[in-house]
Amino acid sequence: MILKDKSRAIIALVTSALLFGSTFAVVKDLISDLTPVNIVFLRYLLAAILFLITGGIPEKEYLKPGLLMGVFLWIGYITQTIGLETTSTINSGVVTGFYIVLTPIFSKYINKNLIQKKNLIGSIAGFAGILLIALNDLDQLFGNLFTLICATGYALHIVMVEKYVKDLNISKLMFVQSAVGSILCIPFINYENLNISYKFFVPIFFLGFVVNFCAFYLQLFGQKFINASTASLLFGLEGVFALLIGVFFVGEVLNLLNWAGVVLMLIAIFYVVKE
């Protein structure tokens, strides 16, 4: 059975969300030894090398799209990684879910896309689910300025991908994005803390290869066939996956409302993506 483009895109985006959701526990463990900027720099650098190998040197038309995507993603990465120093894995995984609401708005005004009724309903329901998932840390959720900054960065990144990805080579575009991210880190690197010992190799390789390389490739592939509003809702599963990983592997505890949020999130996604 040959899957339709939309079905393959949904699978790619859900898999991407799973990989993104798996990063929170890894990063939270790393920040006890490496600074947030150093972590982001290393994962960007590794991804840039891999995308250069697979895609080759990009042409001039890739520079503007890659620059915009790189800047907005870097803003999201940095603020989210810094936030992990002071908040739980679960909260950090779901706190940025506000981009589910922001993405359709940005897509409308930047890419001139109409907000479909089902996307609007799904976005509101999905964010309500995110709030229920994060209920244990609600005081942190709205007391942290990084929340809005991070969510805005991710929403704008998704919208930029929607704007440019359909006509461009994914690897070349991602090389520019990754190179921009690593360059933006350079002024803030703590070189004394840039200690690449064996114990850091596996988690950095995981973040750079599995997430920044594989997950972002899947994201851009999926967004060739799925609009930004639907893609952002599917990425909301990142918070669900982060929650489940936090519960089963980090030992964090949820209540009944948190689980209700998971169910609401899944219902919202099913409502939007079903034919």
N, C-alpha and C positions, 0 to 999 in steps of 0.2 A: 504494500500500500504506500503510495507516494503522498506525502503530506503537502497541503497547500502552503503557499508562501506565508499566509497569516498564521497558520498553525505552527509552522517552523519558527516564525518570529516570536510567537508567544512562548514556545519552549525555550528559545534562546534567552528571552528577557527574564523568565522565571529562574532559569539556571544562573543567569547573571546576578539576580537578586539573592539567590542562595549563597553564591560566592562572596558577594558584598557583605551579606549578613554574617558570614563566618569571620570577618576581619576584626570585629570589635573585641572579642576575647583575646585574639592574638596581639592586637595593638595595645590593649590595656596591660597585658603582661610585659610587653616590650618597653613601655614608657617608664618602667621602674629602673631601666638601665640606659635608655637612649632618649634624647630630647624629641619632642613631637616633630620639629622641623627636620631633624636628622633622619627620622623614620620615613617621613614623606619624601625627602630627597632621595634616599636609597631605593625606594620602591619605584619612584618615577624614573630614576637613572637606569635601573635594570629593564624596565618596560621600554624605554626609549631605544636601548641597544637591541632588544628583541624585535621591535617594530621596524627598525632600520634594516635589520638582517632580512626580515620577511617581505618588506615592501620596497626597499631601496630608497634612494634619495628623492624626496618629494619635489615636484615642480612648484613654480612661483604661486600658482593659484591655490595651493594648500596653506600658504602662510597665514592669511587673514582668518579663515575658518579655524585653523589649528590654534592660532593665537587666542582668539576669543574663547574657544572651548577650554584651552589650557588655563587661562586666567580665572574663569569662573569655577572650574573644577578645583584649582589650587585653593581658592578661597574656601570652598566647601571642605576640602581635605584638612587644611590647616586648622580651621575653627573646630571641626569635629574631633581631630586628634588632640588638640589642646583641651577640649571639653572632657575627654576621657580621663584626664588627670584628676577630675573632681566629681565625676558622676559614675553611675553604675553602667555595666555593659548593656543591660536592658534599656535603660533610659537613653543612652547614647544611640542605641540602635533605632529607637522609635522617635526620638525627639526631633529629628530632621524630617519626619514625615509630613511636616507642614508644606513641603514642596509639592505634595499631592494636590493641594489647593492652589498654590502659586503657579504651577506649570500651565494649566489651562488659561489663566489670565495673561501670563507673559506670551504664550503662544498666540493668543488672539491679537495682542497689540504689536508684537514683533513680526510674526509670520502671517498675520491677517487671516487666521483660521477661526471659523465660527466655533463657539463652545456648544457642542451637542448636548441635548437635554440629559441623555443617559450618562455622559461624561461628568456633567455637573452634579447629578445625583450620586454617582459613584464616588466622585472626589469628596463630597461632603460626608457620605457614609464611611468612606475609607479613613478620612481624618478623624471621624468620631471613634472609629475602631482603634486608631493610633492613640487617641487620648485615653481610652479605657485601658489599653495595654500599659501606658505610662503612668497610670493613676497613682501608683505607689510613690512616684517621684515628682508629683505635680508641682510642688513648690520649687523644685530645681528647674522644672521644665520652663516655667514662665519667668523665673528669676535670672535666667542665663541669657545674656545678650547674644552669645554665640549661636543660640538656637535659630534666631531669625536670619543671621548672617549666613550660616551654613545652609539652611533651607533655601535661601535666595540664590546662593551660588549653585547649588545642585539643580534647582529649577531652571535657571538660565542656561546651565550646561545642557540639559535635556532639550531645551528649545533650540539652542545653537546646533545640536546634533540633527534635530528635525530639519532645520533650515538648510544644512549643507551636505548631509551624508548621502543623499540619494544619487548624486552625480560624481562622487569622489571615491577613490580607493581607500578602504578602511585603514590598512596598515600605514600608508603614507600620512593620512590625516592624524592617526594616533601617534605617529612618531613626532609630529610637530607639537601636538598636545602634551605629550610626555616630556619632550625637550623643554618646552616653555615652563612646565611645572618644576622641573629640576633646576632650571636657571633661576626662577623666582625664589627658590629656597636658598641659593648660595649666600646672599648677604646675611642670612639669619642662622647659618650653620654654626654649631658649636664644635670646632675642630678637635678640642680636647676630649669631647664626648663621642667623636666619630670612631668608635672602637668596634671593628668588625672581627670579633672572635668567632670561634666555631659555634658557640651556643646561640649566636644571633643569625647564623647563616641560614638555617632552616626556616625560621619565621620570616626573615627578610625575603628569601627566595619565594616563599608562599605568597607574600603580599605583592612582590614584583611580578612574578610569573603567573600564578594562578588568578590573582585579582586584577592587577593593573594591565596585564597582557591579555589573558583569556577572557575575563569577565567583561572588560571594556570592548573587546572585539565582538563578543556576543551582544552587548548592548547596541553597538552601532549596526550590526547585522539586523537585529530585531527592529530597530527604528527605521530601517529602509522600508518597512512594510506596515508599521504601526505608528499612529499619530502620537504626538508628545503627551497629550492628556492621558490616553490609555497606557502609554509606556510608564508614566509617572505612577499610575495606580498599581501597575504590576511591580514596579520597584518598591512600592510600599510593603511588599512581601519581605523585603530586606529586614524590616523591623520585626516581622513575625519570625523569620529564621534566626535573627539575633536573639530574640526572646527564647526560642526553643533551645538554642545552643547555650544560652545563659542558664536555663533551668537544668538541662541534662548534663552539661559539662563543667559549669562554673559553680553550680550549687545555689543559684538565686531562686527566690520563692515568689510564686504568683498567687493571687486570690481569684475568686470567681469572676469578678468584673474584668480582670485582665484576660481571662480565657474568653469571656464574652466579646472582648475587643478583637481577639483573633478570629472568632466566628464571623463577626460583623465585617471585618476586613475581607475575609474570603468570599462572603456573600456579595460584597460590593464589586469585587474583581470579577466574579462569575457573571454578575448582572451586566457589566460593561463589555466583556469580551465574547459573550455568547452571541451566536448568530441571530 
